[in-house]
């Protein structure tokens, strides 16, 4: 009996959304010059520039942590760091508590080099979106924030990095950290003045003074013993809870942590018998707004105001439970 011919496996049709995303990747990488030999007409590759960015925005990270968070091959990471050291941009010293760990920091020359790259990058994006209307610029920024929120949980280093983050209730000293980090981060990233830190301190102080753990909770995110995020759920009324002070440290962004913190608040609100969760945010906090929208919150009101040394648009968002 003759052997029957092998039947080729049926190939499933490819999801057209995959092709759409790949098409956008090709379009955008060409528009921002990633395909050029040097990023922004500099002698640095995209990865080298990203390492400089991370070192400019972190407080003396360990080399192994930087490698892990950027999902870099250890050998590749070592070659990049050696080159940046040779150029006099980065210095590396053994950690005081563990001589096997190397602590990284930018030199003065490294900070000046990063500042130049950062300014060039901002100018390039400004020129890219200059032809758009103000409404289209806002719509584009919101769409990209949504993409960041949705894709944050799927990045290559995501599972291992997410698994190392734990959420817990607050302990003595945590709420002071929440106030300090809000003041520092919002001043650095948005230029808000000390009046914002004052507002955060009032909210945090009221939480500590009036906290009922049966109906209110502060969630603190930790990675390797270091605090990297926080959020509060506080009582507004018997039926309404308020979500307040969501924060994710820069080194923990892109891992879906903001989404986890908001989901944990919503879960606790349901278990505590609330019927609605409301929050107050600002229109320029695009990443946070994308998280709220993905969690099912809907904007119910907005109001222009001048606060913290900036012209802002405040928004109220609500989620029916």
Secondary structure in CASP SS format (residue, H / E / C, confidence):
PFRMAT SS
TARGET T0000
AUTHOR 0000-0000-0000
METHOD secondary structure of the structure
MODEL  1
X C 1.00
X C 1.00
X C 1.00
X C 1.00
X C 1.00
X C 1.00
X C 1.00
X C 1.00
X C 1.00
X C 1.00
X C 1.00
X C 1.00
X C 1.00
X C 1.00
X C 1.00
X H 1.00
X H 1.00
X H 1.00
X H 1.00
X H 1.00
X H 1.00
X H 1.00
X H 1.00
X H 1.00
X H 1.00
X H 1.00
X H 1.00
X H 1.00
X H 1.00
X H 1.00
X H 1.00
X C 1.00
X C 1.00
X C 1.00
X C 1.00
X C 1.00
X C 1.00
X C 1.00
X H 1.00
X H 1.00
X H 1.00
X C 1.00
X C 1.00
X C 1.00
X C 1.00
X H 1.00
X H 1.00
X H 1.00
X H 1.00
X H 1.00
X H 1.00
X H 1.00
X H 1.00
X H 1.00
X H 1.00
X H 1.00
X H 1.00
X C 1.00
X C 1.00
X C 1.00
X C 1.00
X E 1.00
X H 1.00
X H 1.00
X H 1.00
X H 1.00
X H 1.00
X H 1.00
X H 1.00
X C 1.00
X C 1.00
X C 1.00
X C 1.00
X H 1.00
X H 1.00
X H 1.00
X H 1.00
X H 1.00
X H 1.00
X H 1.00
X H 1.00
X H 1.00
X H 1.00
X H 1.00
X H 1.00
X H 1.00
X C 1.00
X C 1.00
X C 1.00
X E 1.00
X E 1.00
X E 1.00
X E 1.00
X E 1.00
X C 1.00
X C 1.00
X C 1.00
X C 1.00
X C 1.00
X C 1.00
X C 1.00
X E 1.00
X E 1.00
X E 1.00
X E 1.00
X E 1.00
X C 1.00
X H 1.00
X H 1.00
X H 1.00
X H 1.00
X H 1.00
X H 1.00
X H 1.00
X H 1.00
X H 1.00
X H 1.00
X H 1.00
X H 1.00
X H 1.00
X H 1.00
X H 1.00
X H 1.00
X H 1.00
X H 1.00
X H 1.00
X H 1.00
X H 1.00
X H 1.00
X C 1.00
X C 1.00
X C 1.00
X C 1.00
X H 1.00
X H 1.00
X H 1.00
X H 1.00
X H 1.00
X H 1.00
X H 1.00
X H 1.00
X H 1.00
X H 1.00
X H 1.00
X H 1.00
X H 1.00
X H 1.00
X H 1.00
X H 1.00
X H 1.00
X H 1.00
X H 1.00
X H 1.00
X H 1.00
X C 1.00
X C 1.00
X C 1.00
X H 1.00
X H 1.00
X H 1.00
X H 1.00
X H 1.00
X H 1.00
X C 1.00
X E 1.00
X E 1.00
X E 1.00
X E 1.00
X E 1.00
X C 1.00
X C 1.00
X C 1.00
X C 1.00
X H 1.00
X H 1.00
X H 1.00
X H 1.00
X H 1.00
X H 1.00
X H 1.00
X H 1.00
X H 1.00
X H 1.00
X H 1.00
X H 1.00
X H 1.00
X H 1.00
X H 1.00
X H 1.00
X H 1.00
X C 1.00
X C 1.00
X C 1.00
X H 1.00
X H 1.00
X H 1.00
X H 1.00
X H 1.00
X H 1.00
X H 1.00
X H 1.00
X H 1.00
X H 1.00
X H 1.00
X H 1.00
X H 1.00
X H 1.00
X H 1.00
X H 1.00
X H 1.00
X C 1.00
X C 1.00
X C 1.00
X C 1.00
X C 1.00
X C 1.00
X E 1.00
X E 1.00
X E 1.00
X E 1.00
X E 1.00
X E 1.00
X E 1.00
X C 1.00
X C 1.00
X E 1.00
X E 1.00
X E 1.00
X E 1.00
X E 1.00
X E 1.00
X E 1.00
X E 1.00
X E 1.00
X E 1.00
X C 1.00
X C 1.00
X C 1.00
X C 1.00
X E 1.00
X E 1.00
X E 1.00
X E 1.00
X E 1.00
X E 1.00
X E 1.00
X E 1.00
X E 1.00
X C 1.00
X H 1.00
X H 1.00
X H 1.00
X C 1.00
X C 1.00
X C 1.00
X C 1.00
X H 1.00
X H 1.00
X H 1.00
X H 1.00
X H 1.00
X H 1.00
X H 1.00
X H 1.00
X H 1.00
X H 1.00
X H 1.00
X H 1.00
X H 1.00
X H 1.00
X H 1.00
X C 1.00
X C 1.00
X C 1.00
X C 1.00
X E 1.00
X E 1.00
X E 1.00
X E 1.00
X E 1.00
X E 1.00
X E 1.00
X C 1.00
X C 1.00
X C 1.00
X H 1.00
X H 1.00
X H 1.00
X H 1.00
X H 1.00
X H 1.00
X H 1.00
X H 1.00
X H 1.00
X C 1.00
X C 1.00
X C 1.00
X E 1.00
X E 1.00
X E 1.00
X E 1.00
X E 1.00
X E 1.00
X E 1.00
X E 1.00
X E 1.00
X E 1.00
X C 1.00
X C 1.00
X E 1.00
X E 1.00
X E 1.00
X E 1.00
X E 1.00
X E 1.00
X E 1.00
X E 1.00
X E 1.00
X E 1.00
X E 1.00
X C 1.00
END
